[in-house]
């Protein structure tokens, strides 16, 4: 089982949109065949859902569309939702640099 650790950030740093908590490390476990996690900002609590396919991760992100969230795969790559002729898809976002273990 793989895990993704989002290290605790320093108190009173960043914004409420950060996925890192200022209280504790956030740990996500990827049980087989899970590949993606939709994780809400730490401001909302330790809320995340894991998904085995890109389509399921997109559906979960849309359900939480009013919240600040991130989609991350088990390798720590961040994704954005893009729309093409076939509908929504995930596109890697190299601009996001969170400290992921």
N, C-alpha and C positions, 0 to 999 in steps of 0.2 A: 504494500500500500504506500503510495506516494503522499507526501504532505507539502503544503505550501505554508511558510511561516512569514507573516508580515510583522516585522519588529516594531516594538513600542516606540512611539515618537516622544520627543521631549515635551513636557507639559507646556501649555500655552504657546505652542508653535504650530504653524500651518493654518489650515482652515477647517470648517466643519465638513468640507467635501473630501477630506483625506480618508483613505481606507485604513490608515494606521491609527491605532488607538493611543491615547496618552496614558492609559491605565494598565495595559497588558499587551503581550504579543497576541496577534490573531493567528490561529492555526486552522487550516482547511485540510481535511483528509480526502484524498482521491481514491475511492474504492473502485475496483475494476468494474465496469469499463469506463468509468467517469473520466472525462477529458477537460471539461470547462467548469468554471465557477462564476456565478454572478454574485458579486459581493457588494453590499450596500456600504456607504460611508459609515465610519465608526460612530458618528453622531447618532445614528439610528439604533445602535446596539450591535451585537455580534450576529448580524443577520446575513446569511448566505445560502445559496442553493447550488448543488452540483448537478451536472448534466453530462450525458454521454454523447450527445450530438450537437452540432452547431445550431440546428433548427430549434432544439429544445432550449438552448441557452438564449437564443434570440427571443423566443416566446416569453421566457422568464423575465428578461430585461424589459420587454414591452409591458408586462404586467406591473413592473415596478418603475414605469417610465417617469413618474413624478418625483422620484427620489434620485439622489446622486449615487451613482453606482459605477462599477467597473466589471468588465468581463475579462477573465484571465484563464489561460490554459495551464495544464500541469507542468509546463516548462517555464512558467512565469512570464509569458508573452501577453501583453495587454492588447485588447481588440476594441474596435469601434464597429458599429453597425453601419453598413453602406447599402445602398439600394441600386440594383442594376436591372436589366430586362427580365431576369428570372425571379426578382423579388429581393428580400433582404438577405445579406450575407455578412460574414465577419471579415474585417480587414485589419491586419496587424498594425498597431500604432507605435512606431519606434520613438515618438516624441515623449512618451510617458516613461519616466525613469523612477520607479519606486524601488526601495531596497527590499528585495524578495530573496528569501533563503530557500 
